[in-house]
Amino acid sequence: MKNEVRIMRLLSDPKRLRVLMLLAKRELCVCQIMGVLNISQPLVSRNLNLLNSAGFLRGRKEGKLVFYSIDPKMKAFNRRLMELLKDALKADKMLRGDLRSLRECEDFQKRTGKCDMKTFSAYLGKKRKSS
């Protein structure tokens, strides 16, 4: 039961849930998660490390970038939790906003070839001011 309690505590953090739900949609690099959630690299890395240690994620390196995705070989308990969370949060406004920001982040990266939170945050700030 210790492991299950540890995982439930881990999932009680809104930022970790947001990261997990983004990764349930597609593989992402750290800078994309930073841009979408507007949080620092150390905080993103810490949350990714915790989710990875709990068996939810897998990472792969591509040059200097690390990409994370949901581990398809996760334990049954984690898989059931993921299914429950995806169903329970499918209409969540914050998560819908995160997905919208992710699309904007990806479009921005394609246009500029840049992958960093500072540049993306500046772009979002300008875009929101013009709306």
SULJO-V775022 format. One record per residue. N is the residue number from 0. OMEGA is omega as a letter, one per 40 degrees, with the letter a starting at -180 (NA if undefined). Layout:
N,OMEGA ; N,OMEGA
This chain:
0,a ; 1,a ; 2,a ; 3,i ; 4,i ; 5,a ; 6,i ; 7,i ; 8,i ; 9,a ; 10,i ; 11,i ; 12,a ; 13,a ; 14,i ; 15,i ; 16,i ; 17,i ; 18,a ; 19,a ; 20,i ; 21,a ; 22,i ; 23,i ; 24,a ; 25,i ; 26,a ; 27,i ; 28,a ; 29,a ; 30,i ; 31,i ; 32,i ; 33,a ; 34,a ; 35,a ; 36,a ; 37,i ; 38,a ; 39,i ; 40,i ; 41,i ; 42,i ; 43,a ; 44,i ; 45,a ; 46,i ; 47,i ; 48,i ; 49,i ; 50,i ; 51,i ; 52,i ; 53,i ; 54,a ; 55,a ; 56,i ; 57,a ; 58,i ; 59,a ; 60,i ; 61,a ; 62,i ; 63,a ; 64,i ; 65,i ; 66,a ; 67,i ; 68,i ; 69,i ; 70,a ; 71,a ; 72,a ; 73,a ; 74,a ; 75,i ; 76,i ; 77,a ; 78,i ; 79,i ; 80,i ; 81,i ; 82,i ; 83,a ; 84,i ; 85,i ; 86,a ; 87,a ; 88,a ; 89,a ; 90,a ; 91,a ; 92,a ; 93,a ; 94,i ; 95,i ; 96,i ; 97,i ; 98,i ; 99,i ; 100,i ; 101,i ; 102,i ; 103,i ; 104,a ; 105,i ; 106,i ; 107,a ; 108,i ; 109,a ; 110,a ; 111,a ; 112,a ; 113,a ; 114,i ; 115,a ; 116,a ; 117,a ; 118,a ; 119,i ; 120,i ; 121,i ; 122,i ; 123,i ; 124,i ; 125,a ; 126,a ; 127,i ; 128,a ; 129,a ; 130,NA
